[in-house]
Amino acid sequence: MSATKIKVAIAGASGYTGAELVRLLLRHPNVELMGVSSERNAGMWLHELHPQLQNLTQIRLKPLEEIDLDELDTLFLALPHRVSMLFVEKHHPLPCKVIDLSGDFRMTDTALYEKWYQTKHVMPALSAQAAYGLPELFRDQIQSAQLIANPGCYPTSAILPLAPLVNEKLIEPDSVVIDAKSGITGAGISPKANTHFPHAYDNFSAYGMQTHRHSPEIEQTVQRFTGQDVIAQFTPHLLPVNRGILTATYSTCKKTISPEALSELYHSYYGEEYFIRLRSDSPQLRFVRASNFCDIYASYDPRTNRIITLSAIDNLMKGAAGQAVQNMNLINNLKETTGLTESPVCP
């Protein structure tokens, strides 16, 4: 491996994901952070915007147009949905590898994107070519990609436990129910009525029933990996915690399966994966906090003939910035775990 540092920049650092990317990249042994942008906060020191970074960096925020793409190996787009694809359109063909953390390139079917995001897609051909950045399922495509669509946080937590069941034809593909709960950072840094402290604290609520844009992302990605169409009933909930996602899936089984056979199935898919930990009991948010791990537990209920999975991730890490750095390592021929092996923060 070359001692030359990978030159990277972050477009959009005012949000939680941008700040988490900075935190990870500053301690990455093979990265030189060349620039960080924020249109609203251009000219500020990064630590003025994110005080947790004081004494850790002397980077000044700049407008996105001042980041020189030609000097970069990899650019992270931590921009809002719709804004990312306009940036990519403006700079196409891309002079560096791009990892997009928005939803703009996650769906190969742009008609679905336009339906669920309520906007026209300006680069449908490129969307069809983008690699879906879930390394445990699409590693080969990611390694050679110019544009990577970093997955959504909810989809990551649901797709990883579901993919082996669908691929092995163990469950009825139209029986999937996904019940997911996320910390408030998943809603972004901009204040909203339902994330306001008096509303969220000491409360628990569902939202986006039947309308959440991660529904088609989950279904299309499972189909992309398995070749099988899946219909999933997805309901997200808001937990009164800062970070983390706990997701339960329920699927009707096509045949009886023993606990040993179910365990063997998941080990055959993920036993060698560093960032997936197969647990013997229910995962908990505190065991993955501030880490890039996805903890998965699966069981079969003979009474209801359903396979139940539980998964836990940190929505800002394996659900966003951590997974983006994992993808950066892959496309730059680094060991996949580089810069991501810190243990979870517990308690």
BELURKA-V991529 format. One record per helix or strand of 2 or more residues. SS is the DSSP state (2 for helix, 1 for strand). FROM is the first residue (numbers start at 1). TO is the last residue. If there is no record, write none. Layout:
# BELURKA-V991529
SS_FROM_TO / SS_FROM_TO
This chain:
# BELURKA-V991529
1_6_11 / 2_16_26 / 1_31_37 / 2_46_49 / 2_51_53 / 2_64_66 / 2_69_71 / 1_74_77 / 2_83_91 / 1_97_100 / 2_110_117 / 2_124_129 / 1_131_132 / 2_135_143 / 1_147_149 / 2_153_167 / 1_176_182 / 2_184_187 / 2_193_195 / 2_197_200 / 1_205_207 / 2_214_226 / 1_232_238 / 1_245_253 / 2_259_270 / 1_276_278 / 2_285_287 / 1_294_301 / 1_306_313 / 2_321_331
